Structure formats: structure tokens, C-alpha cells
Amino acid sequence: MVRNKSQWVLAAVLAALLVAASWFCLSVWRSTPAMPTYGNVILAVAAILVLVSGCGLIALMFYSQRKGYDDPARSDRTARD
């Protein structure tokens, strides 16, 4: 939640940057020629592979945390004199 004037200014600047970046991306996208069909297929396959690998890594992270593999190391041995 925005509480004071500086946060309002920051939110307005960030919103303006988002609008400017979106406008720039859209103008560049419309000015370039269309991609061939095989390019769209390769792009779709790459996007799916990235999504699957990202979901797999997140799943491994949750599995590791739940099984206790991320706990700090501890030992039951006594210290040497």
C-alpha cells in the first residue's frame, strides 16, 4: 500500500516506464517481418522446455526443503580435546 508522497512518485515513475517499454516493444514488434512457421515451432518448443525445466527445479527445491536436505549440518560426536 502506498503511504506517502515519495511512494506515489515512485509508483508513477515505474508505471510510466512500464508504459514506455511496452510501447517501444510493440512498435518494434510491428515493424519487423513475420517469422516463418518453423521459427514459431522452435520458439514454442523452447518455451515449453524452459517452463518444464523451471517447474522441475522448483519441485526439486520444495522436495529438498521438505525432506530436510537443506537443514544445517549437525553432528553427535563430542569435540576433541
PDB file of N, CA, C and O in Angstrom:
ATOM      1  N   MET A   1       0.845  -1.180   0.000  1.00  0.00           N
ATOM      2  CA  MET A   1       0.000   0.000   0.000  1.00  0.00           C
ATOM      3  C   MET A   1       0.888   1.240   0.000  1.00  0.00           C
ATOM      4  O   MET A   1       1.894   1.305   0.705  1.00  0.00           O
ATOM      5  N   VAL A   2       0.496   2.204  -0.796  1.00  0.00           N
ATOM      6  CA  VAL A   2       1.263   3.447  -0.907  1.00  0.00           C
ATOM      7  C   VAL A   2       0.879   4.361   0.253  1.00  0.00           C
ATOM      8  O   VAL A   2      -0.298   4.658   0.457  1.00  0.00           O
ATOM      9  N   ARG A   3       1.903   4.815   1.028  1.00  0.00           N
ATOM     10  CA  ARG A   3       1.617   5.557   2.253  1.00  0.00           C
ATOM     11  C   ARG A   3       1.988   7.034   2.184  1.00  0.00           C
ATOM     12  O   ARG A   3       1.309   7.860   2.793  1.00  0.00           O
ATOM     13  N   ASN A   4       3.043   7.385   1.462  1.00  0.00           N
ATOM     14  CA  ASN A   4       3.425   8.789   1.456  1.00  0.00           C
ATOM     15  C   ASN A   4       3.705   9.259   0.030  1.00  0.00           C
ATOM     16  O   ASN A   4       3.605   8.490  -0.926  1.00  0.00           O
ATOM     17  N   LYS A   5       4.060  10.541  -0.089  1.00  0.00           N
ATOM     18  CA  LYS A   5       4.204  11.158  -1.405  1.00  0.00           C
ATOM     19  C   LYS A   5       5.334  10.545  -2.220  1.00  0.00           C
ATOM     20  O   LYS A   5       5.192  10.375  -3.431  1.00  0.00           O
ATOM     21  N   SER A   6       6.451  10.210  -1.585  1.00  0.00           N
ATOM     22  CA  SER A   6       7.573   9.650  -2.340  1.00  0.00           C
ATOM     23  C   SER A   6       7.216   8.289  -2.932  1.00  0.00           C
ATOM     24  O   SER A   6       7.691   7.947  -4.015  1.00  0.00           O
ATOM     25  N   GLN A   7       6.396   7.516  -2.247  1.00  0.00           N
ATOM     26  CA  GLN A   7       5.978   6.230  -2.789  1.00  0.00           C
ATOM     27  C   GLN A   7       5.027   6.423  -3.975  1.00  0.00           C
ATOM     28  O   GLN A   7       5.060   5.650  -4.932  1.00  0.00           O
ATOM     29  N   TRP A   8       4.178   7.456  -3.907  1.00  0.00           N
ATOM     30  CA  TRP A   8       3.305   7.769  -5.040  1.00  0.00           C
ATOM     31  C   TRP A   8       4.141   8.161  -6.248  1.00  0.00           C
ATOM     32  O   TRP A   8       3.858   7.732  -7.366  1.00  0.00           O
ATOM     33  N   VAL A   9       5.170   8.975  -6.029  1.00  0.00           N
ATOM     34  CA  VAL A   9       6.031   9.409  -7.131  1.00  0.00           C
ATOM     35  C   VAL A   9       6.762   8.203  -7.725  1.00  0.00           C
ATOM     36  O   VAL A   9       6.843   8.067  -8.945  1.00  0.00           O
ATOM     37  N   LEU A  10       7.286   7.340  -6.878  1.00  0.00           N
ATOM     38  CA  LEU A  10       7.972   6.141  -7.351  1.00  0.00           C
ATOM     39  C   LEU A  10       7.027   5.255  -8.159  1.00  0.00           C
ATOM     40  O   LEU A  10       7.399   4.755  -9.221  1.00  0.00           O
ATOM     41  N   ALA A  11       5.814   5.061  -7.662  1.00  0.00           N
ATOM     42  CA  ALA A  11       4.833   4.242  -8.380  1.00  0.00           C
ATOM     43  C   ALA A  11       4.496   4.870  -9.730  1.00  0.00           C
ATOM     44  O   ALA A  11       4.352   4.152 -10.719  1.00  0.00           O
ATOM     45  N   ALA A  12       4.367   6.196  -9.789  1.00  0.00           N
ATOM     46  CA  ALA A  12       4.057   6.873 -11.046  1.00  0.00           C
ATOM     47  C   ALA A  12       5.208   6.745 -12.042  1.00  0.00           C
ATOM     48  O   ALA A  12       4.979   6.515 -13.229  1.00  0.00           O
ATOM     49  N   VAL A  13       6.442   6.893 -11.562  1.00  0.00           N
ATOM     50  CA  VAL A  13       7.606   6.757 -12.443  1.00  0.00           C
ATOM     51  C   VAL A  13       7.713   5.331 -12.978  1.00  0.00           C
ATOM     52  O   VAL A  13       7.971   5.133 -14.165  1.00  0.00           O
ATOM     53  N   LEU A  14       7.519   4.348 -12.119  1.00  0.00           N
ATOM     54  CA  LEU A  14       7.584   2.957 -12.561  1.00  0.00           C
ATOM     55  C   LEU A  14       6.465   2.629 -13.553  1.00  0.00           C
ATOM     56  O   LEU A  14       6.685   1.895 -14.516  1.00  0.00           O
ATOM     57  N   ALA A  15       5.275   3.169 -13.320  1.00  0.00           N
ATOM     58  CA  ALA A  15       4.171   2.955 -14.257  1.00  0.00           C
ATOM     59  C   ALA A  15       4.483   3.606 -15.603  1.00  0.00           C
ATOM     60  O   ALA A  15       4.202   3.023 -16.650  1.00  0.00           O
ATOM     61  N   ALA A  16       5.059   4.803 -15.587  1.00  0.00           N
ATOM     62  CA  ALA A  16       5.426   5.472 -16.833  1.00  0.00           C
ATOM     63  C   ALA A  16       6.496   4.680 -17.583  1.00  0.00           C
ATOM     64  O   ALA A  16       6.431   4.565 -18.807  1.00  0.00           O
ATOM     65  N   LEU A  17       7.474   4.135 -16.870  1.00  0.00           N
ATOM     66  CA  LEU A  17       8.494   3.304 -17.509  1.00  0.00           C
ATOM     67  C   LEU A  17       7.893   2.037 -18.115  1.00  0.00           C
ATOM     68  O   LEU A  17       8.305   1.604 -19.191  1.00  0.00           O
ATOM     69  N   LEU A  18       6.926   1.446 -17.427  1.00  0.00           N
ATOM     70  CA  LEU A  18       6.258   0.263 -17.952  1.00  0.00           C
ATOM     71  C   LEU A  18       5.508   0.586 -19.236  1.00  0.00           C
ATOM     72  O   LEU A  18       5.568  -0.176 -20.200  1.00  0.00           O
ATOM     73  N   VAL A  19       4.807   1.704 -19.253  1.00  0.00           N
ATOM     74  CA  VAL A  19       4.069   2.116 -20.455  1.00  0.00           C
ATOM     75  C   VAL A  19       5.042   2.399 -21.598  1.00  0.00           C
ATOM     76  O   VAL A  19       4.800   1.979 -22.730  1.00  0.00           O
ATOM     77  N   ALA A  20       6.131   3.100 -21.320  1.00  0.00           N
ATOM     78  CA  ALA A  20       7.111   3.428 -22.364  1.00  0.00           C
ATOM     79  C   ALA A  20       7.760   2.162 -22.918  1.00  0.00           C
ATOM     80  O   ALA A  20       7.923   2.035 -24.131  1.00  0.00           O
ATOM     81  N   ALA A  21       8.131   1.229 -22.052  1.00  0.00           N
ATOM     82  CA  ALA A  21       8.755  -0.015 -22.507  1.00  0.00           C
ATOM     83  C   ALA A  21       7.772  -0.853 -23.323  1.00  0.00           C
ATOM     84  O   ALA A  21       8.149  -1.455 -24.328  1.00  0.00           O
ATOM     85  N   SER A  22       6.519  -0.889 -22.891  1.00  0.00           N
ATOM     86  CA  SER A  22       5.502  -1.642 -23.640  1.00  0.00           C
ATOM     87  C   SER A  22       5.280  -1.023 -25.010  1.00  0.00           C
ATOM     88  O   SER A  22       5.174  -1.743 -26.003  1.00  0.00           O
ATOM     89  N   TRP A  23       5.208   0.302 -25.078  1.00  0.00           N
ATOM     90  CA  TRP A  23       5.026   0.986 -26.360  1.00  0.00           C
ATOM     91  C   TRP A  23       6.204   0.700 -27.287  1.00  0.00           C
ATOM     92  O   TRP A  23       6.007   0.416 -28.468  1.00  0.00           O
ATOM     93  N   PHE A  24       7.423   0.771 -26.765  1.00  0.00           N
ATOM     94  CA  PHE A  24       8.619   0.510 -27.577  1.00  0.00           C
ATOM     95  C   PHE A  24       8.618  -0.922 -28.105  1.00  0.00           C
ATOM     96  O   PHE A  24       8.877  -1.148 -29.287  1.00  0.00           O
ATOM     97  N   CYS A  25       8.330  -1.889 -27.236  1.00  0.00           N
ATOM     98  CA  CYS A  25       8.313  -3.291 -27.657  1.00  0.00           C
ATOM     99  C   CYS A  25       7.251  -3.530 -28.732  1.00  0.00           C
ATOM    100  O   CYS A  25       7.501  -4.245 -29.702  1.00  0.00           O
ATOM    101  N   LEU A  26       6.089  -2.944 -28.565  1.00  0.00           N
ATOM    102  CA  LEU A  26       5.014  -3.111 -29.539  1.00  0.00           C
ATOM    103  C   LEU A  26       5.378  -2.480 -30.877  1.00  0.00           C
ATOM    104  O   LEU A  26       5.084  -3.052 -31.927  1.00  0.00           O
ATOM    105  N   SER A  27       6.013  -1.308 -30.857  1.00  0.00           N
ATOM    106  CA  SER A  27       6.394  -0.661 -32.113  1.00  0.00           C
ATOM    107  C   SER A  27       7.480  -1.449 -32.843  1.00  0.00           C
ATOM    108  O   SER A  27       7.448  -1.547 -34.069  1.00  0.00           O
ATOM    109  N   VAL A  28       8.442  -2.012 -32.105  1.00  0.00           N
ATOM    110  CA  VAL A  28       9.481  -2.830 -32.740  1.00  0.00           C
ATOM    111  C   VAL A  28       8.882  -4.119 -33.276  1.00  0.00           C
ATOM    112  O   VAL A  28       9.256  -4.569 -34.359  1.00  0.00           O
ATOM    113  N   TRP A  29       7.963  -4.717 -32.539  1.00  0.00           N
ATOM    114  CA  TRP A  29       7.339  -5.961 -32.953  1.00  0.00           C
ATOM    115  C   TRP A  29       6.563  -5.777 -34.257  1.00  0.00           C
ATOM    116  O   TRP A  29       6.610  -6.631 -35.143  1.00  0.00           O
ATOM    117  N   ARG A  30       5.854  -4.662 -34.364  1.00  0.00           N
ATOM    118  CA  ARG A  30       5.051  -4.420 -35.566  1.00  0.00           C
ATOM    119  C   ARG A  30       5.906  -4.043 -36.773  1.00  0.00           C
ATOM    120  O   ARG A  30       5.473  -4.242 -37.908  1.00  0.00           O
ATOM    121  N   SER A  31       7.098  -3.510 -36.564  1.00  0.00           N
ATOM    122  CA  SER A  31       7.922  -3.067 -37.687  1.00  0.00           C
ATOM    123  C   SER A  31       8.799  -4.178 -38.261  1.00  0.00           C
ATOM    124  O   SER A  31       9.390  -4.003 -39.327  1.00  0.00           O
ATOM    125  N   THR A  32       8.892  -5.302 -37.582  1.00  0.00           N
ATOM    126  CA  THR A  32       9.726  -6.400 -38.083  1.00  0.00           C
ATOM    127  C   THR A  32       8.881  -7.354 -38.925  1.00  0.00           C
ATOM    128  O   THR A  32       7.672  -7.456 -38.719  1.00  0.00           O
ATOM    129  N   PRO A  33       9.512  -8.055 -39.872  1.00  0.00           N
ATOM    130  CA  PRO A  33       8.752  -9.012 -40.692  1.00  0.00           C
ATOM    131  C   PRO A  33       8.325 -10.232 -39.864  1.00  0.00           C
ATOM    132  O   PRO A  33       8.894 -10.526 -38.813  1.00  0.00           O
ATOM    133  N   ALA A  34       7.313 -10.921 -40.372  1.00  0.00           N
ATOM    134  CA  ALA A  34       6.784 -12.092 -39.665  1.00  0.00           C
ATOM    135  C   ALA A  34       7.807 -13.220 -39.674  1.00  0.00           C
ATOM    136  O   ALA A  34       8.597 -13.338 -40.610  1.00  0.00           O
ATOM    137  N   MET A  35       7.795 -14.038 -38.644  1.00  0.00           N
ATOM    138  CA  MET A  35       8.703 -15.163 -38.533  1.00  0.00           C
ATOM    139  C   MET A  35       8.109 -16.351 -39.300  1.00  0.00           C
ATOM    140  O   MET A  35       6.891 -16.528 -39.300  1.00  0.00           O
ATOM    141  N   PRO A  36       8.944 -17.165 -39.951  1.00  0.00           N
ATOM    142  CA  PRO A  36       8.409 -18.341 -40.655  1.00  0.00           C
ATOM    143  C   PRO A  36       7.841 -19.363 -39.673  1.00  0.00           C
ATOM    144  O   PRO A  36       8.097 -19.299 -38.471  1.00  0.00           O
ATOM    145  N   THR A  37       7.073 -20.298 -40.203  1.00  0.00           N
ATOM    146  CA  THR A  37       6.380 -21.282 -39.365  1.00  0.00           C
ATOM    147  C   THR A  37       7.355 -22.110 -38.544  1.00  0.00           C
ATOM    148  O   THR A  37       7.105 -22.359 -37.364  1.00  0.00           O
ATOM    149  N   TYR A  38       8.460 -22.540 -39.139  1.00  0.00           N
ATOM    150  CA  TYR A  38       9.417 -23.352 -38.382  1.00  0.00           C
ATOM    151  C   TYR A  38      10.021 -22.563 -37.221  1.00  0.00           C
ATOM    152  O   TYR A  38      10.366 -23.144 -36.192  1.00  0.00           O
ATOM    153  N   GLY A  39      10.150 -21.264 -37.376  1.00  0.00           N
ATOM    154  CA  GLY A  39      10.643 -20.432 -36.279  1.00  0.00           C
ATOM    155  C   GLY A  39       9.663 -20.398 -35.123  1.00  0.00           C
ATOM    156  O   GLY A  39      10.061 -20.443 -33.959  1.00  0.00           O
ATOM    157  N   ASN A  40       8.372 -20.319 -35.448  1.00  0.00           N
ATOM    158  CA  ASN A  40       7.350 -20.343 -34.392  1.00  0.00           C
ATOM    159  C   ASN A  40       7.330 -21.688 -33.672  1.00  0.00           C
ATOM    160  O   ASN A  40       7.136 -21.740 -32.458  1.00  0.00           O
ATOM    161  N   VAL A  41       7.529 -22.774 -34.416  1.00  0.00           N
ATOM    162  CA  VAL A  41       7.554 -24.105 -33.804  1.00  0.00           C
ATOM    163  C   VAL A  41       8.750 -24.232 -32.873  1.00  0.00           C
ATOM    164  O   VAL A  41       8.613 -24.728 -31.755  1.00  0.00           O
ATOM    165  N   ILE A  42       9.923 -23.789 -33.319  1.00  0.00           N
ATOM    166  CA  ILE A  42      11.126 -23.855 -32.481  1.00  0.00           C
ATOM    167  C   ILE A  42      10.956 -23.000 -31.236  1.00  0.00           C
ATOM    168  O   ILE A  42      11.337 -23.414 -30.142  1.00  0.00           O
ATOM    169  N   LEU A  43      10.388 -21.812 -31.395  1.00  0.00           N
ATOM    170  CA  LEU A  43      10.158 -20.931 -30.250  1.00  0.00           C
ATOM    171  C   LEU A  43       9.191 -21.559 -29.251  1.00  0.00           C
ATOM    172  O   LEU A  43       9.406 -21.468 -28.043  1.00  0.00           O
ATOM    173  N   ALA A  44       8.127 -22.196 -29.743  1.00  0.00           N
ATOM    174  CA  ALA A  44       7.154 -22.841 -28.854  1.00  0.00           C
ATOM    175  C   ALA A  44       7.792 -24.014 -28.103  1.00  0.00           C
ATOM    176  O   ALA A  44       7.572 -24.178 -26.903  1.00  0.00           O
ATOM    177  N   VAL A  45       8.581 -24.825 -28.810  1.00  0.00           N
ATOM    178  CA  VAL A  45       9.237 -25.967 -28.155  1.00  0.00           C
ATOM    179  C   VAL A  45      10.224 -25.475 -27.094  1.00  0.00           C
ATOM    180  O   VAL A  45      10.295 -26.039 -26.002  1.00  0.00           O
ATOM    181  N   ALA A  46      10.977 -24.435 -27.413  1.00  0.00           N
ATOM    182  CA  ALA A  46      11.926 -23.895 -26.444  1.00  0.00           C
ATOM    183  C   ALA A  46      11.202 -23.339 -25.220  1.00  0.00           C
ATOM    184  O   ALA A  46      11.653 -23.536 -24.091  1.00  0.00           O
ATOM    185  N   ALA A  47      10.086 -22.649 -25.435  1.00  0.00           N
ATOM    186  CA  ALA A  47       9.326 -22.102 -24.308  1.00  0.00           C
ATOM    187  C   ALA A  47       8.791 -23.221 -23.417  1.00  0.00           C
ATOM    188  O   ALA A  47       8.811 -23.107 -22.191  1.00  0.00           O
ATOM    189  N   ILE A  48       8.317 -24.292 -24.029  1.00  0.00           N
ATOM    190  CA  ILE A  48       7.803 -25.418 -23.243  1.00  0.00           C
ATOM    191  C   ILE A  48       8.930 -26.081 -22.455  1.00  0.00           C
ATOM    192  O   ILE A  48       8.747 -26.420 -21.286  1.00  0.00           O
ATOM    193  N   LEU A  49      10.100 -26.270 -23.084  1.00  0.00           N
ATOM    194  CA  LEU A  49      11.225 -26.876 -22.373  1.00  0.00           C
ATOM    195  C   LEU A  49      11.689 -26.015 -21.203  1.00  0.00           C
ATOM    196  O   LEU A  49      12.013 -26.541 -20.138  1.00  0.00           O
ATOM    197  N   VAL A  50      11.723 -24.713 -21.391  1.00  0.00           N
ATOM    198  CA  VAL A  50      12.119 -23.822 -20.298  1.00  0.00           C
ATOM    199  C   VAL A  50      11.095 -23.888 -19.172  1.00  0.00           C
ATOM    200  O   VAL A  50      11.468 -23.916 -17.999  1.00  0.00           O
ATOM    201  N   LEU A  51       9.823 -23.914 -19.509  1.00  0.00           N
ATOM    202  CA  LEU A  51       8.776 -23.999 -18.489  1.00  0.00           C
ATOM    203  C   LEU A  51       8.857 -25.314 -17.720  1.00  0.00           C
ATOM    204  O   LEU A  51       8.734 -25.321 -16.495  1.00  0.00           O
ATOM    205  N   VAL A  52       9.061 -26.414 -18.418  1.00  0.00           N
ATOM    206  CA  VAL A  52       9.145 -27.721 -17.755  1.00  0.00           C
ATOM    207  C   VAL A  52      10.374 -27.796 -16.857  1.00  0.00           C
ATOM    208  O   VAL A  52      10.292 -28.273 -15.725  1.00  0.00           O
ATOM    209  N   SER A  53      11.515 -27.325 -17.363  1.00  0.00           N
ATOM    210  CA  SER A  53      12.723 -27.389 -16.532  1.00  0.00           C
ATOM    211  C   SER A  53      12.613 -26.458 -15.327  1.00  0.00           C
ATOM    212  O   SER A  53      13.085 -26.806 -14.245  1.00  0.00           O
ATOM    213  N   GLY A  54      12.008 -25.298 -15.483  1.00  0.00           N
ATOM    214  CA  GLY A  54      11.815 -24.392 -14.351  1.00  0.00           C
ATOM    215  C   GLY A  54      10.894 -25.000 -13.300  1.00  0.00           C
ATOM    216  O   GLY A  54      11.172 -24.924 -12.104  1.00  0.00           O
ATOM    217  N   CYS A  55       9.793 -25.603 -13.753  1.00  0.00           N
ATOM    218  CA  CYS A  55       8.877 -26.257 -12.803  1.00  0.00           C
ATOM    219  C   CYS A  55       9.557 -27.432 -12.108  1.00  0.00           C
ATOM    220  O   CYS A  55       9.336 -27.663 -10.919  1.00  0.00           O
ATOM    221  N   GLY A  56      10.379 -28.171 -12.842  1.00  0.00           N
ATOM    222  CA  GLY A  56      11.105 -29.288 -12.235  1.00  0.00           C
ATOM    223  C   GLY A  56      12.086 -28.821 -11.172  1.00  0.00           C
ATOM    224  O   GLY A  56      12.196 -29.436 -10.111  1.00  0.00           O
ATOM    225  N   LEU A  57      12.803 -27.729 -11.454  1.00  0.00           N
ATOM    226  CA  LEU A  57      13.743 -27.214 -10.463  1.00  0.00           C
ATOM    227  C   LEU A  57      13.032 -26.688  -9.217  1.00  0.00           C
ATOM    228  O   LEU A  57      13.510 -26.886  -8.100  1.00  0.00           O
ATOM    229  N   ILE A  58      11.909 -26.028  -9.400  1.00  0.00           N
ATOM    230  CA  ILE A  58      11.133 -25.553  -8.246  1.00  0.00           C
ATOM    231  C   ILE A  58      10.629 -26.751  -7.442  1.00  0.00           C
ATOM    232  O   ILE A  58      10.665 -26.730  -6.211  1.00  0.00           O
ATOM    233  N   ALA A  59      10.156 -27.802  -8.136  1.00  0.00           N
ATOM    234  CA  ALA A  59       9.689 -29.002  -7.436  1.00  0.00           C
ATOM    235  C   ALA A  59      10.827 -29.646  -6.648  1.00  0.00           C
ATOM    236  O   ALA A  59      10.622 -30.071  -5.511  1.00  0.00           O
ATOM    237  N   LEU A  60      12.025 -29.723  -7.235  1.00  0.00           N
ATOM    238  CA  LEU A  60      13.170 -30.269  -6.506  1.00  0.00           C
ATOM    239  C   LEU A  60      13.525 -29.416  -5.296  1.00  0.00           C
ATOM    240  O   LEU A  60      13.925 -29.945  -4.259  1.00  0.00           O
ATOM    241  N   MET A  61      13.383 -28.113  -5.420  1.00  0.00           N
ATOM    242  CA  MET A  61      13.683 -27.236  -4.297  1.00  0.00           C
ATOM    243  C   MET A  61      12.713 -27.495  -3.138  1.00  0.00           C
ATOM    244  O   MET A  61      13.132 -27.572  -1.984  1.00  0.00           O
ATOM    245  N   PHE A  62      11.424 -27.627  -3.445  1.00  0.00           N
ATOM    246  CA  PHE A  62      10.448 -27.913  -2.391  1.00  0.00           C
ATOM    247  C   PHE A  62      10.654 -29.301  -1.802  1.00  0.00           C
ATOM    248  O   PHE A  62      10.529 -29.484  -0.591  1.00  0.00           O
ATOM    249  N   TYR A  63      10.971 -30.286  -2.647  1.00  0.00           N
ATOM    250  CA  TYR A  63      11.223 -31.642  -2.166  1.00  0.00           C
ATOM    251  C   TYR A  63      12.434 -31.658  -1.232  1.00  0.00           C
ATOM    252  O   TYR A  63      12.400 -32.285  -0.173  1.00  0.00           O
ATOM    253  N   SER A  64      13.493 -30.972  -1.625  1.00  0.00           N
ATOM    254  CA  SER A  64      14.710 -30.925  -0.822  1.00  0.00           C
ATOM    255  C   SER A  64      14.446 -30.267   0.529  1.00  0.00           C
ATOM    256  O   SER A  64      14.934 -30.734   1.559  1.00  0.00           O
ATOM    257  N   GLN A  65      13.685 -29.199   0.521  1.00  0.00           N
ATOM    258  CA  GLN A  65      13.401 -28.493   1.779  1.00  0.00           C
ATOM    259  C   GLN A  65      12.515 -29.338   2.683  1.00  0.00           C
ATOM    260  O   GLN A  65      12.713 -29.366   3.898  1.00  0.00           O
ATOM    261  N   ARG A  66      11.543 -30.024   2.101  1.00  0.00           N
ATOM    262  CA  ARG A  66      10.612 -30.817   2.903  1.00  0.00           C
ATOM    263  C   ARG A  66      11.270 -32.063   3.498  1.00  0.00           C
ATOM    264  O   ARG A  66      10.901 -32.495   4.590  1.00  0.00           O
ATOM    265  N   LYS A  67      12.233 -32.638   2.792  1.00  0.00           N
ATOM    266  CA  LYS A  67      12.927 -33.831   3.288  1.00  0.00           C
ATOM    267  C   LYS A  67      14.053 -33.497   4.255  1.00  0.00           C
ATOM    268  O   LYS A  67      14.645 -34.402   4.841  1.00  0.00           O
ATOM    269  N   GLY A  68      14.359 -32.224   4.432  1.00  0.00           N
ATOM    270  CA  GLY A  68      15.371 -31.846   5.398  1.00  0.00           C
ATOM    271  C   GLY A  68      16.778 -31.766   4.842  1.00  0.00           C
ATOM    272  O   GLY A  68      17.733 -31.635   5.608  1.00  0.00           O
ATOM    273  N   TYR A  69      16.931 -31.841   3.533  1.00  0.00           N
ATOM    274  CA  TYR A  69      18.265 -31.777   2.943  1.00  0.00           C
ATOM    275  C   TYR A  69      18.874 -30.379   3.050  1.00  0.00           C
ATOM    276  O   TYR A  69      20.086 -30.227   2.897  1.00  0.00           O
ATOM    277  N   ASP A  70      18.070 -29.374   3.305  1.00  0.00           N
ATOM    278  CA  ASP A  70      18.567 -28.004   3.409  1.00  0.00           C
ATOM    279  C   ASP A  70      18.865 -27.593   4.847  1.00  0.00           C
ATOM    280  O   ASP A  70      19.262 -26.454   5.091  1.00  0.00           O
ATOM    281  N   ASP A  71      18.679 -28.500   5.802  1.00  0.00           N
ATOM    282  CA  ASP A  71      18.968 -28.176   7.196  1.00  0.00           C
ATOM    283  C   ASP A  71      20.475 -28.037   7.391  1.00  0.00           C
ATOM    284  O   ASP A  71      21.254 -28.656   6.665  1.00  0.00           O
ATOM    285  N   PRO A  72      20.889 -27.233   8.361  1.00  0.00           N
ATOM    286  CA  PRO A  72      22.328 -27.120   8.621  1.00  0.00           C
ATOM    287  C   PRO A  72      22.893 -28.453   9.116  1.00  0.00           C
ATOM    288  O   PRO A  72      22.193 -29.245   9.746  1.00  0.00           O
ATOM    289  N   ALA A  73      24.144 -28.675   8.822  1.00  0.00           N
ATOM    290  CA  ALA A  73      24.805 -29.925   9.218  1.00  0.00           C
ATOM    291  C   ALA A  73      24.967 -29.942  10.743  1.00  0.00           C
ATOM    292  O   ALA A  73      25.229 -28.910  11.360  1.00  0.00           O
ATOM    293  N   ARG A  74      24.806 -31.130  11.339  1.00  0.00           N
ATOM    294  CA  ARG A  74      24.994 -31.277  12.780  1.00  0.00           C
ATOM    295  C   ARG A  74      25.639 -32.636  13.034  1.00  0.00           C
ATOM    296  O   ARG A  74      25.550 -33.557  12.222  1.00  0.00           O
ATOM    297  N   SER A  75      26.275 -32.723  14.160  1.00  0.00           N
ATOM    298  CA  SER A  75      26.998 -33.949  14.490  1.00  0.00           C
ATOM    299  C   SER A  75      26.737 -34.309  15.942  1.00  0.00           C
ATOM    300  O   SER A  75      26.577 -33.438  16.797  1.00  0.00           O
ATOM    301  N   ASP A  76      26.696 -35.627  16.205  1.00  0.00           N
ATOM    302  CA  ASP A  76      26.502 -36.109  17.562  1.00  0.00           C
ATOM    303  C   ASP A  76      27.835 -36.402  18.252  1.00  0.00           C
ATOM    304  O   ASP A  76      27.853 -36.768  19.427  1.00  0.00           O
ATOM    305  N   ARG A  77      28.949 -36.246  17.533  1.00  0.00           N
ATOM    306  CA  ARG A  77      30.254 -36.537  18.113  1.00  0.00           C
ATOM    307  C   ARG A  77      30.655 -35.437  19.085  1.00  0.00           C
ATOM    308  O   ARG A  77      30.283 -34.274  18.928  1.00  0.00           O
ATOM    309  N   THR A  78      31.409 -35.829  20.072  1.00  0.00           N
ATOM    310  CA  THR A  78      31.917 -34.848  21.029  1.00  0.00           C
ATOM    311  C   THR A  78      33.184 -34.207  20.482  1.00  0.00           C
ATOM    312  O   THR A  78      33.876 -34.793  19.649  1.00  0.00           O
ATOM    313  N   ALA A  79      33.479 -33.023  20.946  1.00  0.00           N
ATOM    314  CA  ALA A  79      34.668 -32.291  20.471  1.00  0.00           C
ATOM    315  C   ALA A  79      35.915 -32.949  21.004  1.00  0.00           C
ATOM    316  O   ALA A  79      35.902 -33.497  22.106  1.00  0.00           O
ATOM    317  N   ARG A  80      37.006 -32.906  20.239  1.00  0.00           N
ATOM    318  CA  ARG A  80      38.292 -33.459  20.681  1.00  0.00           C
ATOM    319  C   ARG A  80      38.973 -32.468  21.605  1.00  0.00           C
ATOM    320  O   ARG A  80      38.809 -31.255  21.479  1.00  0.00           O
ATOM    321  N   ASP A  81      39.741 -33.015  22.538  1.00  0.00           N
ATOM    322  CA  ASP A  81      40.491 -32.141  23.467  1.00  0.00           C
ATOM    323  C   ASP A  81      41.816 -31.738  22.884  1.00  0.00           C
ATOM    324  O   ASP A  81      42.574 -31.008  23.522  1.00  0.00           O
TER     325      ASP A  81
END
